[in-house]
């Protein structure tokens, strides 16, 4: 949190001089200090290492090795920046690694002059397809900034629902506390919620005089909130692959439109600048294994990890079949985002990707998508993505997908395996339909949503009162368990095991 106030001052000075993200590294504080470390799988034998600095780097470099006393292998990468960004994003891809192997690594300027001393970090590469060793993965969707500038036990006037209890552990803390219980973290959309800056400001969350009057101040505050979130995630994302997918809050800066009822000001996308729209920050900040899976950037991709084939798809744009996605021009969210592929490109890719899965090596298939189509909630502004169901569900059924994880609705709901609105008669005992779970309860400023008073006929367990995340454990070729973990105390509130007779 201290970095926010320090760099707010620094950026104000830089902005006044016409400079944003590039700084003089000869100052007493080094702007080359590496921040926001994050890693992501790049196939079974690769790993992306990414980080940010307030200065441009000529040659972003990662040193790595299997022995902490022999970290001499080296790889270089590239840097990206976008309008209004206060930092540079650096990405280095490590290749020809050993599968399921622990490596030590550090990045450029880890011990630079004026920087605080940083430790070497570690990562473990993906398990090869066909490795049937049991393992767990974590899934947290709709996860925002925690602390004084995000979800907390105090909210601004106007009030947000479900503030944290004074002794509650938040979701980021919980994921960190239990990081040794999972191999990687999947986050299928809505990352940080920096676009809530407008709403938080007029509600007085940053002080009574914190009305945001112009594009410059919203851009600065938006970026500072992103920086805080990525700093909070670093103890996790530096050592556990952080696999992300797109959500609607990566597409905008105005919280989908918000009205300051105190000053009678309605904000629309007109307040937004290019750096805060059209998934710009998301595109620049992350690197996912799309090249390795013939996918498309950070929007749709797949990877194998042991006995599971993982797939991330995009419900925000490019859903195909002449349907307008929610975040596209003319879509229900009116964000003027994308498309990022050609006609039916994502659907064709998904069909081909799933058809190519070798179920003798990866018997399990898990798909992550942001917007749900089976959830006990009111359908406001494509809360329930019926067009997504129309396009994606036939392909998921065709290829016998085992589990579909959703978020977007800020609740937890475990449903039956489903096909065309009909619960599978076998339940979790070798169903022929995908199992659907919605867990968008990781937490952010607005708290949790409300479920319908009457749950849908396919709903098994649901709650709109508890923040939490999912832990998926793959025991063997035929059994996997889903657990809903309460962030506040680590209690497992719901557990269920799926049995599938994979060939």
Number of C-alpha atoms within 10 A of each C-alpha: 15 7 12 15 11 10 15 16 12 14 20 15 13 17 16 10 9 8 13 21 20 17 20 13 17 11 10 10 14 20 23 27 24 24 20 21 22 26 27 28 28 25 26 22 18 20 25 21 29 28 26 26 24 24 21 22 18 9 14 20 21 24 18 23 18 19 12 14 8 11 17 14 12 15 17 16 17 15 20 15 19 17 14 21 22 27 24 22 26 29 25 23 20 21 14 10 18 17 17 17 13 15 19 20 23 22 25 19 20 18 16 17 17 15 16 13 12 15 11 15 16 17 24 20 24 27 23 20 21 17 14 19 12 13 19 18 18 23 27 28 32 26 28 25 27 23 17 13 20 25 22 21 14 19 22 17 12 14 15 17 14 22 19 21 12 9 9 17 18 24 27 23 18 19 26 18 14 12 18 11 15 17 20 25 23 20 26 29 28 25 25 25 25 31 27 24 27 25 23 27 20 25 23 17 22 15 12 12 11 14 22 18 10 10 13 15 13 25 25 18 19 23 24 23 24 19 23 23 25 21 18 19 22 19 19 24 24 23 22 25 24 23 22 26 27 27 27 25 27 27 28 31 30 26 20 18 20 16 15 16 11 11 9 8 11 11 17 17 18 10 19 19 16 15 20 27 21 22 23 19 23 21 17 19 20 23 27 29 23 19 14 15 18 14 22 19 15 23 25 25 25 26 21 23 26 23 26 24 23 19 22 29 26 24 27 30 26 27 26 22 13 9 15 18 26 27 27 21 16 13 18 15 20 19 26 18 25 16 18 14 14 9 14 16 16 24 18 12 17 22 16 13 18 21 13 10 17 13 19 13 18 22 24 27 22 18 20 27 26 29 30 26 21 24 29 23 19 13 13 9 12 18 17 20 21 15 19 22 20 16 16 19 18 14 19 23 16 13 17 17 21 24 22 20 24 29 30 24 28 28 28 30 28 24 22 25 28 21 16 13 12 12 19 20 14 12 17 18 15 18 21 21 27 25 23 24 25 28 29 34 32 28 32 28 28 20 23 24 19 14 21 12 8 9 15 14 12 19 19 11 15 19 18 19 17 21 29 31 27 29 19 18 19 22 16 14 22 15 17 21 15 21 18 24 23 23 24 18 14 17 12 15 13 16 15 11 16 19 16 18 12 14 8
